[in-house]
Amino acid sequence: MSPIRKIIPLISLLLSVVFMVSCKNEADKTGDIGFKLPEQGQSFSLGEEIKVQLDVPAGTQITGVNYLLDGEPAGTGNNAGEFVLKTADLTLGYKLITAVIEKGTEKDTVTINIVLKSNIKPLNFSYKVLQAYPHDTTSYTQGLEYHDGKFLESTGEYGQSTLRWVDLHTGKALQKIVIDPKYFAEGSSLVGDKIVMLTWKENVGFIYDAKSLKELGTFPYQNSREGWGLTFDGKRLMKSDGSNRIYFLNKDNYKEEGAIEVYDNNGQIDQLNELEYIDGKIYANIYQTDKIAVINPLNGVVEQYIDLTGLLPEKDKFDNTDVLNGIAWDAAGRRLFVTGKKYDKLFHIALVPEK
């Protein structure tokens, strides 16, 4: 390397340092207030206390500071702006901290982002097959629930999407409707005497009469970008959209009323797909994997992983057999069922803790 090529990066570095110092000096001269703590984008573990402190230029007098977290009041700071943010009861993901600073009769507002991550290492489970049942190999399974001895199943693909009630022992449809070919059906869930069903990219959900499967109405999506999985906890619907978010929908008007972001101890978990609510937890297929994540709906923490590798033997796979998808829970019989897209079997399994 020539001496000139060595000098050029050094000059660039020196210019950058001069520029940053100059910018800081300008900020000091104008009396700009920023955050001293935490750093922009800094990560913290759920439950960790976060020290928040403002960087106040010399000669600037502040008379009070009100802090907001994601737009909601979080507390007040003293004249130096110091404040401790407690995170034990928060949800995971990106959080916006806002400081509303009073300087006599004037007010300034500054913001900063942090990330809350899980501090729990998930427990790992494998499985034992207790019984296998027939499953229709034309069913590109998107939604699966168990109710009163039969399955509610929604199946996808353009031109092949259906909504059906399915017999447990034969795998045959007891009732079925074909969805308009312009829609790609996704997750579905029983809410009272109605069935709510999502579509993939069409930005619309459908409502059906649970007995007749007659269409009753539709509803638009809001912040969630697509429709993937859907489940009902008895009070609200929970919806996935292929990201690491799970949205909470009002059971009566289907509007979004909040969301959680899902993380394990290593980071965010994307591609959350078919959902099932079981004993206070959300079970979610992770698309294109053989894993199910067990999620705390209060904060988004992945508490367990279920590895279903090898569930469908290679000898039973066909050219069109697709990925694992479909979780159903028999609450009365305490039975857990799983299947996949175009699997020829549906399985009743027991979970086995891994040592």
Salt bridges, closest charged atoms under 4 A:
GLU26 OE2 - LYS29 NZ 3.79
ASP28 OD2 - LYS24 NZ 3.51
ASP70 OD2 - LYS95 NZ 3.80
ASP108 OD2 - LYS103 NZ 2.77
ASP136 OD2 - ARG164 NH1 3.12
GLU145 OE1 - HIS147 NE2 2.73
GLU153 OE2 - HIS135 NE2 2.88
GLU157 OE1 - LYS342 NZ 3.23
ASP193 OD1 - LYS194 NZ 3.53
ASP233 OD2 - ARG236 NE 3.53
ASP252 OD1 - LYS251 NZ 3.26
GLU261 OE2 - ARG245 NH2 3.28
ASP279 OD2 - ARG334 NH2 2.61
GLU303 OE1 - LYS281 NZ 3.12
GLU314 OE2 - LYS317 NZ 3.14
ASP316 OD1 - LYS315 NZ 3.31
ASP316 OD2 - LYS345 NZ 3.19
ASP330 OD2 - ARG335 NE 2.91
ASP344 OD2 - LYS345 NZ 3.30
